[in-house]
Amino acid sequence: MTKKFYSPRHWTTAQRLAHYTKVEPVSGCHIWQGSLNRQGYGQLSFRGRPAGAHRLAWILKRGPIARGLYVCHRCDERRCCNPNHMFLGTHTENMADMKAKNRQRWRIPMERLPTDRSPGDVAPIEIIIGGRRYVGQATVRPYLPIDARRRRRT
């Protein structure tokens, strides 16, 4: 069982950020040790609402974030709260950065899948990321847009 740490209510945001981060000596990332949102980014309560830990770290070090801008990670570690590893950019710039680093998720249309596999079959996969080889299994299933997945659950 993991031990949960709670910070006192009177602590400032900077104290809370320092309490919940751990510096990774090799990369220099300040890894968030608190709760994560569904996308894997660190989050904490700020003024009664959930806020991104990396966004709050940016605000504390560099000032406010202009409307329409994202706090993008140079290190590509979603839990990183080190403002020196971040930059401000638009959605388009963030997507271009992701594509330049080959970090996008791939979706293969059903027409391009092998015909000898039916939806639900397990297929072996091999992925090479940054010179490292990862081997695993993937379930072959039709791609459904996010809206269709939400409708299907109800």
C-alpha positions in Angstrom: 0.0 0.0 0.0 1.3 3.4 -0.9 1.6 6.0 1.8 -0.4 9.2 1.1 1.1 12.6 2.0 -1.1 15.5 2.7 0.1 19.1 3.0 -1.3 21.5 5.6 -3.9 24.0 4.3 -1.8 27.0 5.3 1.0 26.1 2.9 1.6 28.3 -0.1 1.4 26.8 -3.6 5.2 26.9 -3.8 5.5 24.9 -0.6 2.9 22.4 -1.9 4.7 22.0 -5.2 8.1 21.5 -3.5 6.5 19.0 -1.1 5.0 16.8 -3.9 8.0 16.9 -6.3 11.1 14.8 -6.4 14.1 15.8 -8.5 15.3 13.2 -11.0 19.1 13.5 -10.9 19.8 12.3 -14.4 17.2 14.3 -16.4 16.7 17.2 -14.0 13.0 16.7 -14.1 10.9 17.6 -11.0 8.7 14.6 -11.0 5.2 15.1 -9.5 4.5 12.6 -6.7 0.9 13.6 -6.0 -2.3 12.8 -7.8 -2.5 12.6 -11.6 -5.3 13.5 -14.0 -6.6 11.1 -16.7 -4.0 12.3 -19.1 -1.1 11.6 -16.7 -0.3 15.2 -15.7 0.2 16.2 -12.1 -2.7 18.0 -10.5 -3.4 19.7 -7.2 -6.2 21.8 -5.8 -5.9 25.6 -6.4 -8.6 27.9 -5.2 -10.9 25.0 -4.8 -10.5 23.6 -8.3 -8.1 21.1 -9.8 -5.1 22.7 -11.6 -2.2 21.3 -13.5 1.0 21.1 -11.4 3.2 22.1 -14.3 1.0 25.1 -15.1 1.2 26.3 -11.5 5.0 25.8 -11.5 5.2 27.9 -14.6 3.1 30.7 -13.1 5.2 30.7 -9.9 8.5 31.0 -11.8 7.6 32.9 -15.0 4.3 34.7 -14.4 0.8 34.3 -15.9 0.0 32.3 -18.9 -1.7 34.2 -21.7 -5.1 33.0 -22.9 -4.8 30.4 -25.6 -1.3 29.3 -24.8 -0.2 25.9 -23.5 2.6 25.0 -21.2 4.6 22.5 -23.3 7.2 20.1 -22.0 10.6 20.0 -23.7 11.4 16.8 -21.8 8.1 15.1 -22.8 7.6 13.9 -19.2 4.0 14.7 -18.3 4.7 14.6 -14.5 7.6 17.1 -14.8 7.1 20.4 -13.0 10.5 22.0 -13.7 9.8 25.3 -15.4 13.2 25.2 -17.1 11.9 22.1 -19.1 8.9 24.0 -20.3 7.9 26.6 -22.9 4.7 28.4 -23.8 3.2 27.6 -27.2 -0.1 27.4 -29.1 -1.8 24.1 -29.7 -0.4 24.0 -33.2 3.2 24.5 -31.9 2.6 21.8 -29.3 1.4 19.4 -32.0 4.4 20.3 -34.3 6.8 19.7 -31.4 5.1 16.3 -30.7 5.3 15.3 -34.3 9.0 16.5 -34.6 9.8 14.2 -31.7 7.8 11.4 -33.2 5.6 11.2 -30.0 2.1 11.0 -31.7 -0.2 8.1 -31.2 -0.8 6.0 -34.2 -4.2 4.7 -35.3 -4.4 2.2 -38.1 -7.7 2.2 -40.1 -9.5 -1.2 -40.1 -9.0 -1.4 -43.9 -5.2 -1.5 -43.4 -5.3 -4.3 -40.7 -4.4 -7.8 -41.8 -7.5 -9.7 -43.0 -6.6 -12.9 -41.1 -7.3 -11.1 -37.8 -10.7 -10.4 -36.3 -11.5 -7.7 -33.8 -10.5 -8.8 -30.4 -7.5 -10.9 -31.5 -4.2 -10.2 -29.9 -1.4 -9.2 -32.2 2.4 -9.1 -31.3 3.9 -5.6 -31.7 7.4 -4.2 -31.7 8.1 -0.5 -31.2 11.5 1.2 -31.2 11.5 4.6 -29.4 14.7 6.5 -28.9 16.8 3.5 -29.8 15.1 1.2 -27.2 13.1 -1.8 -28.4 9.8 -2.5 -26.8 7.9 -5.8 -27.4 4.3 -6.5 -26.4 0.8 -7.3 -27.5 -2.0 -5.2 -28.8 -5.6 -6.0 -29.2 -7.0 -5.5 -32.7 -10.2 -3.5 -32.4 -12.0 -0.9 -34.6 -11.1 2.7 -34.0 -14.0 4.7 -32.6 -13.9 8.5 -32.4 -14.1 9.9 -28.8 -17.7 11.0 -29.3 -18.7 7.5 -30.4 -17.0 5.9 -27.3 -18.8 8.2 -25.0 -22.2 7.4 -26.6 -21.5 3.7 -26.4 -20.9 3.7 -22.6 -24.4 5.0 -21.8 
